[in-house]
Amino acid sequence: MSKKMLLLAVGIVFCSVQTGWAATVDLAWDANSESDLAGYELHYGTSSGSYTNLKVFGRTATQGSVTGLLEGNTYYFALKAFDSSGNRSGFSNQVSAEIQADEPPAEPLGQPGKPIYIP
């Protein structure tokens, strides 16, 4: 597995839940070009650099969503690619999304279709 940099972009969509507002964060990334690519691992959590959650996406995915994120928290996301032998790349650059503790914005945060690339 090469150490090709993976780039993430983030957008936030809000939905109502009984206890307040929860958010869905939509993420996008550049495809890894390795011939033996098997998929991607999205690591996330509420502490920068410390990821307590994992979501796996297939090899053709270049975007994904995380649901049920709670208001008043900032979530941090980083991506790894993995190959068919189980080798993993290093983490991509980290992106974050702050879930506001008040009413959701009139427009979703971020710009779907216009990813914000991380250098």
TAZIDA-V934144 format. One record per residue. N is the residue number from 0. PHI is phi in whole degrees, 0 to 359 (NA if undefined). PSI is psi in radians with two decimals (none if undefined). Layout:
n = (N:N)
phi = (PHI:PHI)
psi = (PSI:PSI)
//
This chain:
n = (0:1:2:3:4:5:6:7:8:9:10:11:12:13:14:15:16:17:18:19:20:21:22:23:24:25:26:27:28:29:30:31:32:33:34:35:36:37:38:39:40:41:42:43:44:45:46:47:48:49:50:51:52:53:54:55:56:57:58:59:60:61:62:63:64:65:66:67:68:69:70:71:72:73:74:75:76:77:78:79:80:81:82:83:84:85:86:87:88:89:90:91:92:93:94:95:96:97:98:99:100:101:102:103:104:105:106:107:108:109:110:111:112:113:114:115:116:117:118)
phi = (NA:284:265:305:291:263:248:245:230:222:221:236:238:259:218:272:230:300:268:143:251:242:233:250:256:263:237:224:213:284:293:278:262:297:291:256:303:250:167:227:248:260:258:206:186:260:236:303:78:237:254:256:232:219:226:253:235:289:295:267:289:230:202:193:232:238:251:74:282:269:300:83:245:254:250:243:231:212:242:232:261:224:255:292:267:90:289:238:285:288:292:292:296:275:239:225:220:265:264:295:269:243:303:292:293:296:245:301:287:82:230:307:87:234:299:264:275:258:290)
psi = (2.16:2.90:0.55:2.32:2.30:2.39:2.38:2.60:2.73:2.49:2.70:2.32:2.33:2.61:2.71:2.42:2.93:-0.59:0.05:-2.43:2.35:2.80:2.67:2.22:2.16:2.25:2.62:2.64:2.81:2.46:2.49:2.42:0.16:2.41:-0.45:0.37:2.31:-0.45:-2.92:2.53:2.15:2.02:2.40:2.75:-3.08:0.11:2.31:2.20:-0.03:1.82:2.07:-0.06:2.67:2.39:2.34:2.42:2.64:3.00:-0.43:-0.09:2.42:0.19:2.79:2.95:2.62:2.21:2.91:0.37:2.35:2.56:2.64:0.04:2.66:2.28:2.49:2.38:2.46:2.62:2.55:2.53:2.63:2.65:3.14:-0.27:-0.01:0.05:2.52:2.53:3.02:3.00:2.55:3.07:2.64:2.47:2.79:2.77:2.19:2.16:1.89:2.58:0.18:-2.81:2.56:2.70:2.74:-0.60:2.53:2.55:2.67:3.10:1.61:2.39:-0.22:1.37:2.56:1.94:2.53:2.16:none)
//
